[in-house]
Amino acid sequence: MSCPSCGSDHQEILFAEMVVHNRGLKNLDKPGVWVFPELLVCVECGFSSFTAPEAVLQTVESPYPRQDVTNAQLILGLQFESET
């Protein structure tokens, strides 16, 4: 797969750790979510991409943090039941 920015085929997979936050002042009270993705990085131009696990997406999307999901489940990408 070529880089979507420069078209180079020279890409490497790197490992990262980051905290994902929602933007804006209204979200200051929401906690960040730790993510440990594999990054696909273009060695030529630096363009990078990763896919967040579904558990992280559900947590960031919610207006309130889920009480039934631990940080370990999010960090490890463990599956859990969706809220009804």
N, C-alpha and C positions, 0 to 999 in steps of 0.2 A: 504494500500500500504506500503510495507517495504522500508526501507532506501536502496538506491542503493550502498551505501558505506559499511555498516556493517550488513545489513539485519534486523536491529531492527524494531519492530513495534511501538516503543515509539517515536512518532513524535508530534510536536505541531505546530499550525499556529500562527505566530507572525506578527506584522505589522511593516513596515520599511519606512524610507524615505532616498533616495539616489540620487546622481547625476551621470548619466551615461555619460562617455566620450569615444571617439574613441582613440585607442592607437597610439602612435608614435608622433614624433616631427612634422610631416607634418600636424597633426590635431590640433595643439595648437591654431589655430585661430578659430576652430569650438567651439561653445558654448556647455556646458554640458546640459543634459536634465534631469529634475527632474522626478523621478519615486517614487510612493508610493505603492509598491507591498505588497501582503501578502506573507510572507516567510514560507515555509514548512521546519521546522528545526528538525533534529534528536537530541533527548535529550541525546542519548548515545554517539555519536561521533562528533556531531556538523555540519554534512553535511547539507547544506541548498540549496534550490532551489526556483526560482520564475519564473513567465512568464511575460514578458514585453508586455504591450498593443501594438496593431498594430500601433497606432499613434506614439509611441515612436520609434518603429523599423523603420518606414518610415523616421522619422526625423534624427535618428542616421545614417541611410544608405545614406542619401543625402549628396552630397559634399558641399552644401550650405544650411543654415537654411531656412526653409520655412517661407515666409513672411505672408502667409495667415492663419497661425496657431498660436494662442496665447499660452502662458505658461499655462493659465487656462485650455485650451482644452487638452493639454498634461497631465497635472496633474490629471484632472478628467477623462481622457481616452475617451473624447468625439470623436465621429466619424466626419470625414470631407472628402470632395471630394478629390480623388487622382489627382495628376497633370497629365496633358495630354501631 
